[in-house]
Amino acid sequence: MRIVVIGADGQLGSDLVKTLARDEVSSLYYPDFDVTRPERMRSVLQGLRPAAVINTAAFHRVDECEDDPGSSFRVNAIAVRDLARLASELGFILVHFSTDYVFDGRKGAPYIESDAPNPLNVYAVSKLAGEYFVRSLAEKHFLIRTCGLFGEASCREKGYNFVDRMIALAEEGKPLRVVDDQWVTPTSAAELAERTSDLIRTDEYGLYHLTSEGQCTWFQFAQEAFSLLGRNPRLEPVDSKTFAAKARRPLYSVLENKRAKEIGLKDFSSWNNALRVYLEKKGLIPR
Ligand SMILES: NC(=O)c1ccc[n+]([C@@H]2O[C@H](COP(=O)([O-])OP(=O)(O)OC[C@H]3O[C@@H](n4cnc5c(N)ncnc54)[C@H](OP(=O)(O)O)[C@@H]3O)[C@@H](O)[C@H]2O)c1
């Protein structure tokens, strides 16, 4: 399959490129390929004539988005509109990623694809706007909401992923204050790449929740990482109010992979197992 990966050196993009090794993949990198430059985007994609374009580009430093809604909407919404238009015009399948943060958390139980979103921060509003553009403009699309990615390449936007950040802070001897009232599902970027690769070979287009299995708070996630590493740094659980981040976040944003299960996509592992595999692959614990 002829596939374009946008953001190919990002956390998810790197795992996608590895997973799609048997396909004819064109990897596109920022700033040479910038989704906020529609004319350049058109000419590059016209030249490549892909069957599918996978867009991993995002402006997702969530607290910064509060101060810079312009950049947030330019990358997460307007650029996605331009890409969705091109998808219909050039006839490619658009694969786009969104976030668990489109929900407000009040449900207190895993969210399924048909639950109504109600975003609490600028980042989430801009991602939801992007979702609507994909759904309304791209004839053939896979729109994938995911949560708390950890991948070997680490998150490019943030410069780290949560696990690496925790390990680095512990090594510096810094106190580790971690929120213990936000429930999520940390998700393996490697497994998400594999499921995405399987999904795009079907014609079951539409909206999907794709995350690892199970749920935990960020504090519990950090605890499990240190337990697997056999380390015992001083970890302090804090609540979101004490942490006082600029952007409001849902207290519960666990997603259920309902539709993926219905179409028979292979199940994800639990987040704990995926975390162990991640630490093994990084050489931080023995296999
Ligand atoms: N990370 C998470 O925990 C998480 C959770 C839920 C949903 N998601 C969604 O999952 C997707 C992938 O996340 P990720 O963690 O892989 O992100 P990432 O590591 O930050 O990767 C994003 C990639 O897009 C590139 N990019 C940034 N701005 C661009 C632009 N204007 N034009 C073209 N490329 C651009 C980046 O390049 P540079 O690095 O050179 O800027 C990077 O290669 C995003 O849509 C995100 O919203 C992520």
The ligand as an SDF file (V2000), in Angstrom:
LIG
                    3D

 48 52  0  0  0  0  0  0  0  0999 V2000
    1.2190   12.0180   23.0660 N   0  0  0  0  0  0  0  0  0  0  0  0
    0.1010   11.6920   23.6610 C   0  0  0  0  0  0  0  0  0  0  0  0
    0.0830   11.3290   24.8350 O   0  0  0  0  0  0  0  0  0  0  0  0
   -1.2140   11.7620   22.8960 C   0  0  0  0  0  0  0  0  0  0  0  0
   -2.4170   11.4860   23.5660 C   0  0  0  0  0  0  0  0  0  0  0  0
   -3.6250   11.5390   22.8450 C   0  0  0  0  0  0  0  0  0  0  0  0
   -3.6080   11.8690   21.4870 C   0  0  0  0  0  0  0  0  0  0  0  0
   -2.4200   12.1510   20.8790 N   0  0  0  0  0  0  0  0  0  0  0  0
   -2.4140   12.5090   19.4610 C   0  0  0  0  0  0  0  0  0  0  0  0
   -1.6100   11.5640   18.7680 O   0  0  0  0  0  0  0  0  0  0  0  0
   -0.9460   12.1890   17.6770 C   0  0  0  0  0  0  0  0  0  0  0  0
    0.5570   11.8660   17.7090 C   0  0  0  0  0  0  0  0  0  0  0  0
    1.1300   12.2890   18.9400 O   0  0  0  0  0  0  0  0  0  0  0  0
    2.7060   12.1140   19.2300 P   0  0  0  0  0  0  0  0  0  0  0  0
    2.8690   11.9450   20.6880 O   0  0  0  0  0  0  0  0  0  0  0  0
    3.2990   11.1340   18.2920 O   0  0  0  0  0  0  0  0  0  0  0  0
    3.2190   13.5850   18.8370 O   0  0  0  0  0  0  0  0  0  0  0  0
    4.7150   14.0900   18.5470 P   0  0  0  0  0  0  0  0  0  0  0  0
    5.7280   13.1230   19.0760 O   0  0  0  0  0  0  0  0  0  0  0  0
    4.7860   15.5030   19.0250 O   0  0  0  0  0  0  0  0  0  0  0  0
    4.8070   14.0420   16.9600 O   0  0  0  0  0  0  0  0  0  0  0  0
    4.1840   15.0010   16.1410 C   0  0  0  0  0  0  0  0  0  0  0  0
    4.9270   15.0460   14.8330 C   0  0  0  0  0  0  0  0  0  0  0  0
    4.3030   16.0380   13.9830 O   0  0  0  0  0  0  0  0  0  0  0  0
    5.3040   16.9660   13.5470 C   0  0  0  0  0  0  0  0  0  0  0  0
    4.6960   18.2810   13.3710 N   0  0  0  0  0  0  0  0  0  0  0  0
    4.4570   19.2460   14.3070 C   0  0  0  0  0  0  0  0  0  0  0  0
    3.8920   20.3270   13.7370 N   0  0  0  0  0  0  0  0  0  0  0  0
    3.7990   20.0510   12.4050 C   0  0  0  0  0  0  0  0  0  0  0  0
    3.3330   20.7730   11.2790 C   0  0  0  0  0  0  0  0  0  0  0  0
    2.8480   22.0180   11.3960 N   0  0  0  0  0  0  0  0  0  0  0  0
    3.3660   20.1680   10.0610 N   0  0  0  0  0  0  0  0  0  0  0  0
    3.8510   18.9120    9.9160 C   0  0  0  0  0  0  0  0  0  0  0  0
    4.3370   18.1840   10.9410 N   0  0  0  0  0  0  0  0  0  0  0  0
    4.3070   18.7550   12.1690 C   0  0  0  0  0  0  0  0  0  0  0  0
    6.3640   16.9730   14.6230 C   0  0  0  0  0  0  0  0  0  0  0  0
    7.5750   17.4450   14.0930 O   0  0  0  0  0  0  0  0  0  0  0  0
    8.6340   18.2450   15.0560 P   0  0  0  0  0  0  0  0  0  0  0  0
    8.9050   17.3500   16.1930 O   0  0  0  0  0  0  0  0  0  0  0  0
    9.8070   18.5050   14.1880 O   0  0  0  0  0  0  0  0  0  0  0  0
    7.9120   19.4850   15.5090 O   0  0  0  0  0  0  0  0  0  0  0  0
    6.4000   15.4790   14.9900 C   0  0  0  0  0  0  0  0  0  0  0  0
    7.1930   14.7670   14.0790 O   0  0  0  0  0  0  0  0  0  0  0  0
   -1.3100   13.6760   17.7750 C   0  0  0  0  0  0  0  0  0  0  0  0
   -2.3920   13.9360   16.9220 O   0  0  0  0  0  0  0  0  0  0  0  0
   -1.7790   13.8570   19.2020 C   0  0  0  0  0  0  0  0  0  0  0  0
   -2.7160   14.9090   19.3310 O   0  0  0  0  0  0  0  0  0  0  0  0
   -1.2270   12.0990   21.5500 C   0  0  0  0  0  0  0  0  0  0  0  0
  1  2  1  0
  2  3  2  0
  2  4  1  0
  4  5  1  0
  4 48  2  0
  5  6  2  0
  6  7  1  0
  7  8  2  0
  8  9  1  0
  8 48  1  0
  9 10  1  0
  9 46  1  0
 10 11  1  0
 11 12  1  0
 11 44  1  0
 12 13  1  0
 13 14  1  0
 14 15  2  0
 14 16  1  0
 14 17  1  0
 17 18  1  0
 18 19  2  0
 18 20  1  0
 18 21  1  0
 21 22  1  0
 22 23  1  0
 23 24  1  0
 23 42  1  0
 24 25  1  0
 25 26  1  0
 25 36  1  0
 26 27  1  0
 26 35  1  0
 27 28  2  0
 28 29  1  0
 29 30  1  0
 29 35  2  0
 30 31  1  0
 30 32  2  0
 32 33  1  0
 33 34  2  0
 34 35  1  0
 36 37  1  0
 36 42  1  0
 37 38  1  0
 38 39  2  0
 38 40  1  0
 38 41  1  0
 42 43  1  0
 44 45  1  0
 44 46  1  0
 46 47  1  0
M  CHG  2   8   1  16  -1
M  END
$$$$
